[in-house]
Amino acid sequence: MEISGDSQRVSTLPLKLAVKPLRVGPCCLLWSDLKPSLITATLTISIIISIVILPPILSSQLIGSFIALASESSFQGRVVDLCSQEPIAAAVVSIKSLGCSTVTDSEGRYRLSAPPNTHPGGSRYYEVSVQATGYTEMSETFQRVFEGKLTRLDFEMVLKNPTPWQRKIIDSKLMLGGQQSGARVEKLDAWSRLHGFVLPTRDRASLPATIRVLMPDGRVEIMDLEEYLKGVLPREMATGWPEEALKAQAVAARCYAVTQIRHAAQGADVCTTTHCQSWSSRHYADTDQAVIDTRRVVATYARSIIEAYYFAHCDGHTRNVEDVWISFLPYCRSVWCGCGYSFLYGHGVGMCQRGAQAMASQGIDYRRILTYYYQGVTVEELPPETASNRFSAGECVEVMSDYGLELRTGPGEEYRLITTLLSGSKGEVLDQTNNGQASGGSYWWYLKFGNSTGWGKESGLKPCESPSFGITVGEEGKWQLGCFIQTLRSR
C-alpha cells in the first residue's frame, strides 16, 4: 500500500478502488488499514443489526405510538363555513380552561387532546371554542371526552360581514326558536280554557341564580341562569343581528325563563325545545356579550317580572293577549309594528323579533324596544335572591345528581367533606342558608341523611316523590292516597 503526502490519498489497493477515509472522532482511519477478517466481521454485524435487531425495535416504537394515539382521549372534527360548507383552514380550536389549542388543516380538520372529564370530583364538561379570521368566534359547551375515545365535534362558522343572501341562509339555519316560542300556549284546547285551567307560572320579584333544565335525554341539568341564557339567545335570535336587538331578546328570554315552571313533574323549570325556549350548547361571541351586558336586567310590571312572550314576526301589528289566549296581561297590548311583513308568523303576542331588529337598525336601544312591545313595564336591574324558598325545614329531599351529593361541614365548598351521597338517597331538610349568591354561587341546605348531617348544594336535590302528608308509596309506585290530587297538579 502506498500513501502519498498529507492528503492521505490511496494510490493503489488490492481491489484497485479509491476509498475515502472513515473519520472517527478527531482521527481519520482508512478502510485499507483494516484487516479483511475485521472488515468481514464488521459488515456481518452491521447486516445482522440492520436486518434482525433494528426492525423489531422500530416496529415496537411505531406500534407503541399507534397505541398511545388510540388510547388518547380527544376531540376531532371539521370546521366549515355555515353558508358554503367550505372548509376553514388555520382556524384555532381550543379549550381555554386547559390552555390547550390546535389549528385546522387545509381540509378544516383538527384533533385536540384533552383529559377525560367524566369522573366525580372533576370538571364535568368542557367548552370547546373556535376562532378564525373574518368569522364570529363560537363555542360548544357541555362537551365530554372519554378515556381512550374520540369525541366528534364539528363547527359551522358564521361570517362577520355576510352578504344579504348569506344573511338569509344564516337566519334560516340558526333561528329555530323564535317562530315557535310560546306555541305551547296555543295548544291549550277549548276544554281547558272553558274550565279555567291556567298556565303554571311564577310570580317573581327577584332573580334566581340557577334554573333546572330538562335535557333531551331526560336528565335534569342545574344551570347557572346566565349561562343557560347564552344557550338560548342564538337559537331565538341569530348571531350577527344588531346589538340592541340581541340585548332586548336577552332580557325577554331571561324574564320568560324565570316565570315558567313547565316541567314540575320531572323536577325541572324548562326544557330545551320550543315547548319552553329553544336552547343548545352552541354559543357565539356577540350573543354571549348581549347576555353579559344585560346581566340581571328584567322587565317588571307592578314590581313583578313579566311573562315576556315573543315571536318571529307579525303582519304590521302585534296582538292583545286576550284575543289569542284566555288570560289577560296588561302589558301585552296590540301595537303597530314596522317589521316589514304582511303576514303573521307566530302567535303575535309580545315582542316581534323582526320588529325589534328593525328598531335596533334605526338606532333605538334595547330598553326602548322592550317598553314599546311590553306596555307600561319598567326595565331595571334586580338584585339576586337573598334566600331560596325551594325547600322548607322538615321537607323530604332526594339526591338527583348522577354524580351524587357532597355533604360538607359548612355551607360552602371550602368546608371539609363529610361524605358523598349516592343518587336516589333520601333525607330531610333541617335548615338553610345562602352562600355566594351575588357571585353566582349556590344555595346550601342543612340536611340529614340517615346518621349523617351536613350542608349540601340545592342544585343536587329535588323534592322526594312522595305526598306531603306522610302517605306511603305502594309496590307499583302509585300513591295509596291523594294520587288523584297529585296527578292533577302534575298536569
C-alpha positions as CSV (number, residue, x, y, z in Angstrom):
1,M,0.0,0.0,0.0
2,E,1.3,3.5,-0.9
3,I,0.1,6.7,0.6
4,S,1.2,9.9,-0.9
5,G,1.7,13.1,1.1
6,D,-0.5,14.8,3.7
7,S,-3.7,14.3,1.7
8,Q,-3.6,10.5,2.5
9,R,-4.9,9.6,-0.9
10,V,-4.8,5.9,-1.6
11,S,-3.0,5.3,-4.9
12,T,-3.0,1.5,-5.1
13,L,-5.2,-1.1,-3.4
14,P,-5.6,-4.8,-3.9
15,L,-9.1,-4.2,-5.2
16,K,-7.9,-1.3,-7.3
17,L,-10.5,1.0,-5.7
18,A,-10.1,4.5,-4.3
19,V,-11.7,4.6,-0.9
20,K,-12.4,7.7,1.2
21,P,-11.2,7.7,4.7
22,L,-13.5,6.9,7.6
23,R,-13.5,9.7,10.2
24,V,-13.9,8.6,13.8
25,G,-13.8,11.4,16.2
26,P,-10.7,13.6,15.6
27,C,-8.9,10.8,13.8
28,C,-9.1,9.6,10.2
29,L,-9.0,5.8,9.7
30,L,-8.5,4.2,6.3
31,W,-10.5,1.1,5.3
32,S,-7.3,-0.2,3.8
33,D,-5.7,-0.2,7.3
34,L,-8.3,-2.8,8.5
35,K,-7.6,-6.5,8.0
36,P,-10.0,-8.3,5.7
37,S,-11.3,-10.5,8.5
38,L,-12.1,-7.5,10.6
39,I,-13.9,-5.9,7.7
40,T,-15.9,-9.0,7.1
41,A,-16.9,-9.3,10.8
42,T,-17.9,-5.6,10.9
43,L,-20.0,-5.9,7.8
44,T,-21.6,-9.1,9.1
45,I,-22.5,-7.5,12.4
46,S,-23.9,-4.4,10.6
47,I,-26.1,-6.7,8.4
48,I,-27.4,-8.6,11.5
49,I,-28.2,-5.3,13.3
50,S,-30.0,-3.8,10.3
51,I,-32.0,-6.9,9.4
52,V,-32.6,-8.7,12.7
53,I,-32.4,-6.2,15.6
54,L,-33.5,-2.8,14.3
55,P,-36.8,-3.7,12.6
56,P,-38.4,-5.1,15.8
57,I,-37.3,-2.1,17.8
58,L,-38.6,0.3,15.2
59,S,-41.8,-1.7,14.8
60,S,-42.4,-1.7,18.6
61,Q,-41.8,2.0,18.7
62,L,-44.2,2.6,15.8
63,I,-46.8,0.2,17.4
64,G,-46.4,2.0,20.7
65,S,-47.1,5.3,19.0
66,F,-50.2,4.0,17.4
67,I,-51.4,2.5,20.8
68,A,-50.7,5.8,22.5
69,L,-52.6,7.6,19.8
70,A,-55.5,5.2,20.0
71,S,-55.7,5.4,23.8
72,E,-55.7,9.2,23.8
73,S,-58.9,11.0,24.7
74,S,-59.6,13.9,22.3
75,F,-62.0,15.9,20.3
76,Q,-61.8,15.8,16.5
77,G,-63.9,17.1,13.7
78,R,-64.1,19.7,10.9
79,V,-64.6,23.5,10.8
80,V,-66.5,24.8,7.8
81,D,-68.3,27.9,6.6
82,L,-72.0,27.7,7.6
83,C,-73.3,29.0,4.2
84,S,-70.9,27.4,1.7
85,Q,-69.8,24.4,3.7
86,E,-66.3,25.0,2.5
87,P,-63.5,24.0,5.0
88,I,-61.9,26.8,7.0
89,A,-58.1,26.3,7.3
90,A,-55.9,27.8,10.1
91,A,-58.9,28.1,12.5
92,V,-57.8,27.9,16.1
93,V,-59.7,25.3,18.2
94,S,-59.1,25.5,21.9
95,I,-60.2,24.6,25.4
96,K,-59.4,27.8,27.2
97,S,-59.9,26.3,30.7
98,L,-57.0,23.9,29.9
99,G,-54.9,26.3,28.0
100,C,-54.6,23.9,25.0
101,S,-55.3,24.6,21.3
102,T,-54.7,23.3,17.8
103,V,-55.1,24.6,14.3
104,T,-57.2,23.1,11.4
105,D,-55.5,21.8,8.3
106,S,-56.3,22.7,4.7
107,E,-59.4,20.5,4.8
108,G,-60.7,22.1,8.0
109,R,-59.8,19.1,10.1
110,Y,-58.5,19.2,13.7
111,R,-57.7,17.0,16.6
112,L,-57.5,18.3,20.2
113,S,-56.4,16.2,23.1
114,A,-58.0,16.6,26.5
115,P,-58.1,14.5,29.7
116,P,-61.3,12.6,30.3
117,N,-63.8,14.7,32.3
118,T,-66.3,12.1,33.3
119,H,-65.1,11.4,36.8
120,P,-66.8,12.6,40.0
121,G,-65.0,15.5,41.6
122,G,-63.6,16.7,38.3
123,S,-64.9,19.2,35.7
124,R,-68.0,17.6,34.2
125,Y,-67.9,19.4,30.9
126,Y,-65.6,21.3,28.6
127,E,-66.3,24.4,26.5
128,V,-64.5,24.0,23.1
129,S,-64.0,27.3,21.2
130,V,-63.0,28.1,17.7
131,Q,-61.7,31.3,16.1
132,A,-61.0,32.2,12.5
133,T,-60.2,35.4,10.6
134,G,-63.4,37.0,9.3
135,Y,-65.7,34.8,11.4
136,T,-67.6,35.2,14.7
137,E,-66.0,33.3,17.5
138,M,-68.1,30.4,18.6
139,S,-68.0,27.6,21.1
140,E,-69.7,24.4,22.1
141,T,-70.4,23.9,25.8
142,F,-71.4,20.8,27.8
143,Q,-68.8,18.6,25.9
144,R,-67.2,15.5,27.3
145,V,-64.4,13.2,26.3
146,F,-63.9,9.6,27.4
147,E,-60.8,7.6,28.2
148,G,-59.2,6.3,25.0
149,K,-62.0,7.6,22.8
150,L,-62.5,10.3,20.2
151,T,-65.4,12.7,20.5
152,R,-66.7,14.1,17.2
153,L,-67.3,17.8,17.3
154,D,-67.9,19.8,14.1
155,F,-68.2,23.6,13.8
156,E,-70.1,25.7,11.2
157,M,-68.8,29.2,11.5
158,V,-70.7,32.4,10.6
159,L,-69.2,35.3,8.6
160,K,-68.9,38.6,10.5
161,N,-70.0,40.6,7.4
162,P,-72.3,38.4,5.3
163,T,-74.0,39.4,2.1
164,P,-77.8,39.8,2.2
165,W,-78.1,36.4,0.5
166,Q,-75.8,34.8,3.2
167,R,-77.7,36.6,5.9
168,K,-80.9,34.8,4.9
169,I,-79.1,31.4,5.0
170,I,-77.7,32.2,8.4
171,D,-81.1,33.2,9.8
172,S,-82.9,30.2,8.3
173,K,-80.3,27.8,9.8
174,L,-79.8,29.3,13.2
175,M,-83.1,30.8,14.2
176,L,-85.1,27.8,15.2
177,G,-86.9,29.1,18.2
178,G,-88.5,32.5,17.8
179,Q,-91.2,31.4,15.4
180,Q,-92.4,28.8,17.9
181,S,-91.7,30.1,21.4
182,G,-94.9,30.2,23.4
183,A,-96.6,27.9,20.9
184,R,-97.3,25.5,23.8
185,V,-99.8,28.1,24.9
186,E,-101.7,27.8,21.7
187,K,-102.1,24.1,22.2
188,L,-104.4,24.6,25.2
189,D,-107.6,23.0,24.0
190,A,-111.1,24.6,24.3
191,W,-112.0,22.3,27.2
192,S,-109.1,23.6,29.3
193,R,-110.0,27.2,28.5
194,L,-113.6,26.6,29.3
195,H,-112.8,25.1,32.7
196,G,-110.4,27.9,33.6
197,F,-107.1,26.0,33.7
198,V,-104.2,28.4,33.8
199,L,-100.6,28.1,32.8
200,P,-98.2,27.2,35.6
201,T,-96.1,30.3,36.1
202,R,-94.3,32.0,39.0
203,D,-94.8,35.5,40.4
204,R,-91.2,36.7,40.8
205,A,-89.8,39.8,42.2
206,S,-86.2,38.7,42.2
207,L,-83.9,36.6,40.1
208,P,-82.7,33.0,41.0
209,A,-79.1,32.1,40.4
210,T,-79.9,28.8,38.7
211,I,-82.5,27.2,36.6
212,R,-83.5,23.5,36.2
213,V,-83.4,22.4,32.6
214,L,-84.9,19.2,31.3
215,M,-82.4,17.8,28.8
216,P,-83.3,15.8,25.7
217,D,-82.1,12.6,27.3
218,G,-84.4,13.1,30.3
219,R,-81.7,14.4,32.7
220,V,-82.4,17.5,34.7
221,E,-79.4,19.8,34.5
222,I,-79.0,22.6,37.0
223,M,-77.5,25.5,35.1
224,D,-76.4,29.0,36.1
225,L,-79.2,31.3,34.8
226,E,-76.9,33.5,32.8
227,E,-75.1,30.5,31.2
228,Y,-78.5,29.0,30.3
229,L,-79.4,32.2,28.5
230,K,-76.2,32.1,26.5
231,G,-77.5,28.9,25.0
232,V,-81.0,30.3,24.4
233,L,-80.1,33.6,22.7
234,P,-78.5,32.3,19.4
235,R,-81.5,29.9,18.9
236,E,-84.0,32.6,19.3
237,M,-82.2,35.5,17.5
238,A,-79.3,34.7,15.2
239,T,-75.7,35.9,15.7
240,G,-74.9,39.0,13.7
241,W,-78.2,40.8,14.4
242,P,-78.0,44.4,15.7
243,E,-76.5,44.6,19.2
244,E,-79.6,46.3,20.8
245,A,-81.9,43.7,19.3
246,L,-79.8,40.9,20.9
247,K,-79.9,42.7,24.2
248,A,-83.7,43.1,24.0
249,Q,-84.0,39.4,23.3
250,A,-81.7,38.5,26.2
251,V,-83.9,40.4,28.6
252,A,-87.1,38.9,27.2
253,A,-85.6,35.4,27.4
254,R,-84.5,36.0,31.0
255,C,-88.0,37.1,32.0
256,Y,-89.6,34.2,30.3
257,A,-87.3,31.7,31.8
258,V,-87.7,32.7,35.5
259,T,-91.5,33.0,35.3
260,Q,-92.1,29.5,33.9
261,I,-92.5,26.1,35.7
262,R,-93.4,23.9,32.8
263,H,-91.9,20.5,33.9
264,A,-92.6,20.3,37.6
265,A,-93.4,16.5,37.4
266,Q,-89.8,16.0,36.1
267,G,-88.3,18.3,38.7
268,A,-87.4,21.0,36.1
269,D,-88.5,24.5,35.2
270,V,-88.0,24.5,31.4
271,C,-87.0,22.2,28.6
272,T,-84.7,22.8,25.6
273,T,-87.4,22.8,22.9
274,T,-89.9,25.3,21.6
275,H,-92.3,24.0,24.2
276,C,-90.5,26.4,26.5
277,Q,-87.5,28.2,25.0
278,S,-85.1,26.7,22.5
279,W,-81.7,26.0,24.0
280,S,-78.5,24.4,22.7
281,S,-74.9,24.0,23.8
282,R,-73.7,26.4,20.9
283,H,-72.6,29.9,21.8
284,Y,-71.4,32.9,19.8
285,A,-69.3,35.8,21.0
286,D,-71.9,38.5,20.2
287,T,-74.9,36.7,21.7
288,D,-72.9,35.9,24.8
289,Q,-71.9,39.5,25.1
290,A,-75.6,40.6,24.9
291,V,-76.3,38.4,27.9
292,I,-73.3,39.7,29.8
293,D,-74.2,43.3,29.1
294,T,-77.8,42.8,30.4
295,R,-76.9,40.7,33.4
296,R,-79.8,40.7,35.9
297,V,-81.8,43.1,33.8
298,V,-85.5,42.3,33.5
299,A,-88.8,44.0,32.6
300,T,-91.2,44.4,35.6
301,Y,-94.8,45.3,36.0
302,A,-96.3,46.1,39.4
303,R,-92.9,45.0,40.9
304,S,-93.1,41.5,39.4
305,I,-91.1,40.1,36.5
306,I,-93.3,39.9,33.4
307,E,-94.1,36.9,31.2
308,A,-92.2,38.2,28.2
309,Y,-93.7,36.4,25.2
310,Y,-92.1,36.9,21.8
311,F,-92.5,35.5,18.3
312,A,-90.8,35.7,14.9
313,H,-92.8,38.5,13.1
314,C,-96.2,39.9,12.8
315,D,-98.2,41.4,9.9
316,G,-97.9,45.1,10.9
317,H,-99.3,44.9,14.4
318,T,-99.0,42.7,17.5
319,R,-102.0,41.2,19.3
320,N,-103.7,41.7,22.6
321,V,-103.0,38.6,24.7
322,E,-106.7,38.0,25.4
323,D,-107.5,37.9,21.7
324,V,-105.2,35.0,21.3
325,W,-105.4,33.2,24.7
326,I,-107.8,33.3,27.6
327,S,-105.6,35.2,30.0
328,F,-105.2,38.9,30.3
329,L,-101.9,40.6,30.8
330,P,-101.9,44.4,31.0
331,Y,-98.5,44.8,29.3
332,C,-99.2,42.5,26.3
333,R,-101.2,45.0,24.3
334,S,-101.5,45.4,20.5
335,V,-99.1,47.9,19.0
336,W,-98.2,49.0,15.5
337,C,-95.0,47.2,14.2
338,G,-92.7,48.1,11.4
339,C,-91.3,44.6,10.9
340,G,-91.9,44.8,7.1
341,Y,-94.0,41.7,6.8
342,S,-97.6,41.4,5.6
343,F,-98.3,38.0,7.3
344,L,-98.2,36.7,10.9
345,Y,-95.5,34.2,11.8
346,G,-96.1,33.0,15.4
347,H,-98.7,33.8,18.0
348,G,-98.4,37.6,17.7
349,V,-98.2,38.3,21.5
350,G,-95.4,40.4,23.0
351,M,-92.2,41.3,21.2
352,C,-92.0,40.9,17.4
353,Q,-88.4,39.8,16.8
354,R,-88.2,41.2,13.3
355,G,-89.7,44.4,14.6
356,A,-87.0,44.6,17.3
357,Q,-84.4,44.1,14.6
358,A,-85.8,47.0,12.6
359,M,-85.9,49.3,15.6
360,A,-82.3,48.4,16.6
361,S,-81.2,49.1,13.0
362,Q,-82.6,52.6,13.4
363,G,-80.5,53.2,16.5
364,I,-83.2,52.6,19.1
365,D,-81.7,51.0,22.3
366,Y,-83.0,47.8,23.9
367,R,-84.8,49.4,26.8
368,R,-87.0,51.5,24.4
369,I,-87.6,48.3,22.3
370,L,-88.8,46.5,25.4
371,T,-91.0,49.2,26.7
372,Y,-92.6,49.6,23.3
373,Y,-93.6,46.0,22.9
374,Y,-94.4,45.4,26.6
375,Q,-96.6,48.4,27.5
376,G,-96.2,50.0,30.9
377,V,-93.2,48.0,32.1
378,T,-90.1,49.1,33.8
379,V,-86.7,47.8,32.6
380,E,-84.4,47.5,35.6
381,E,-81.6,45.5,37.1
382,L,-82.7,43.4,40.0
383,P,-80.5,42.2,42.9
384,P,-80.1,38.4,43.2
385,E,-82.3,36.4,45.6
386,T,-81.0,36.5,49.1
387,A,-82.6,33.2,50.1
388,S,-84.2,30.3,48.4
389,N,-87.7,29.2,49.1
390,R,-87.5,25.9,47.1
391,F,-87.5,23.7,50.2
392,S,-88.7,24.1,53.8
393,A,-87.5,22.7,57.1
394,G,-88.7,19.1,57.6
395,E,-89.2,18.5,53.9
396,C,-88.1,15.2,52.3
397,V,-85.5,15.6,49.6
398,E,-83.8,13.3,47.2
399,V,-80.3,13.4,45.6
400,M,-80.9,13.9,41.9
401,S,-77.3,14.4,40.6
402,D,-75.8,11.4,38.7
403,Y,-72.5,12.2,40.5
404,G,-74.1,12.2,43.9
405,L,-74.2,15.0,46.5
406,E,-71.3,16.1,48.7
407,L,-72.3,16.6,52.3
408,R,-69.9,19.2,54.0
409,T,-69.4,20.6,57.5
410,G,-70.4,24.1,56.4
411,P,-72.3,25.9,53.6
412,G,-69.6,26.1,51.0
413,E,-67.0,24.0,49.1
414,E,-64.2,25.3,51.3
415,Y,-65.6,23.2,54.2
416,R,-64.5,19.7,54.9
417,L,-66.2,16.8,53.0
418,I,-68.2,14.5,55.3
419,T,-69.4,12.0,52.7
420,T,-70.8,11.7,49.2
421,L,-74.4,10.6,49.0
422,L,-75.4,8.4,46.1
423,S,-78.1,9.4,43.6
424,G,-81.5,8.5,44.8
425,S,-80.6,8.8,48.5
426,K,-83.4,10.4,50.6
427,G,-83.1,12.7,53.5
428,E,-84.6,15.6,55.4
429,V,-84.1,19.4,55.3
430,L,-83.1,20.8,58.7
431,D,-82.3,24.4,57.9
432,Q,-81.0,26.7,55.1
433,T,-78.5,29.4,54.4
434,N,-77.3,31.3,51.3
435,N,-73.7,31.2,50.1
436,G,-72.1,33.4,47.5
437,Q,-75.4,34.1,45.7
438,A,-74.3,37.5,44.4
439,S,-71.3,36.0,42.6
440,G,-73.3,33.2,41.0
441,G,-72.9,30.7,43.9
442,S,-75.4,28.1,45.1
443,Y,-78.0,27.8,47.8
444,W,-76.9,25.5,50.6
445,W,-79.2,23.5,52.9
446,Y,-78.5,21.8,56.3
447,L,-79.6,18.2,55.7
448,K,-79.9,14.8,57.5
449,F,-79.4,11.6,55.6
450,G,-79.5,8.6,57.9
451,N,-77.0,9.2,60.6
452,S,-75.1,11.9,58.7
453,T,-75.9,15.6,58.9
454,G,-74.2,18.4,57.0
455,W,-74.6,21.0,54.3
456,G,-75.4,20.2,50.7
457,K,-76.0,22.2,47.5
458,E,-79.5,22.8,46.4
459,S,-78.6,22.1,42.7
460,G,-78.2,18.4,43.6
461,L,-81.5,18.0,45.3
462,K,-85.2,17.6,44.4
463,P,-88.3,17.1,46.4
464,C,-89.0,13.5,47.3
465,E,-91.5,11.8,45.1
466,S,-94.0,11.2,48.0
467,P,-97.0,13.1,49.2
468,S,-96.5,15.8,51.8
469,F,-98.8,14.3,54.5
470,G,-96.9,11.0,55.2
471,I,-98.7,8.8,52.7
472,T,-96.7,5.7,51.7
473,V,-95.9,4.5,48.2
474,G,-97.2,1.2,47.0
475,E,-95.1,-1.5,45.4
476,E,-96.2,-0.4,41.9
477,G,-95.1,3.2,42.6
478,K,-98.7,4.6,42.9
479,W,-99.8,6.8,45.7
480,Q,-102.2,4.9,48.1
481,L,-103.9,8.2,49.0
482,G,-104.1,11.6,47.4
483,C,-102.9,10.3,44.0
484,F,-105.8,12.0,42.1
485,I,-104.8,15.4,43.5
486,Q,-101.1,14.8,42.8
487,T,-101.9,13.7,39.2
488,L,-104.0,16.8,38.6
489,R,-101.2,19.1,40.0
490,S,-98.5,17.4,37.9
491,R,-100.6,18.0,34.7
